[in-house]
């Protein structure tokens, strides 16, 4: 069976992948909004609405608020796009999982910096909440530890191929770790229970004051972020699959996330951090037990 080999070094192929990833991510967000609307008995926008928004913002007047730190206001947007392009390259090249998650943690700094750069009280509250929610990223550490425990490597390419070789996806043997990463993806979805930095009382959260071309670039970063996180989940816990299967699995993940967002109320910052911290403790206990068992039996899976 032909598998989904992302890893490569051809720059033209990567640029094509980059364009496809942007449009795919924006369409997935449009699907996300549509599903939530339908579940809540609303018609909702068309699936391609986020693509239209990005194009619309690209042609609108681009300005910088008078209260903003101009250098930071512009630079932080460019860094946001650069981080997720780099993250896509990490997956494309099958590089180390630690690099990918290090880039993910840098995005937390981007959220904070974007909120502070405009001078708006709404974005400042979003920036403050981004710091509070940093503690909720603890499931990342548990995910990395368990993946290494079961595969003996942190190379994305090797992890994906390893599951094909043993004919056993890690979602079966390391289900708690899969839930951890799922919670991380859920925390980055709009209108979700953990989306405390973009709550309605903060208008649009940390990026409220970014408009025009800056908002278009942030939308592009959002689309790339979605594709990177969803494809990472598939590669880590399902393995290397055909491209059409990768697309189907990403759709299933997005639909499940949309369903959770539509049926679950938004948590307070304290509740969001508490829930994810408790889950991290559970996963750490699971990893400890798995390590003890594997040491006794001399195997990892």
ABEGO torsion letter per residue (X at the ends): XBBBBABBABAAAAAAAAAAAAAAAAAAAAAAAAAAAAAAGBAEBBAAAAAAAAAAAAABBBBBBAABBAAAAAAAAAAAAAAAAAAAAAAAAGBBAAAAAAAAAAAAAAAAAAAAAAGBAAAAAAAAAAAAAAAAAAAAAAAAAAAAAAAGBABAAAAAAAAAAAGBBAAAABAAAAAAAAAAAAAABBGBAABAAABAAAEAEAAAABBEAAAAAAAAAAAAAAAAAAAAAAAAAAEBBBAAAAAAAAAAAAAAAAAAAAABBBBBAAAAAAAAAAAAAAAAAAAAAAAAAAAAAGBAX
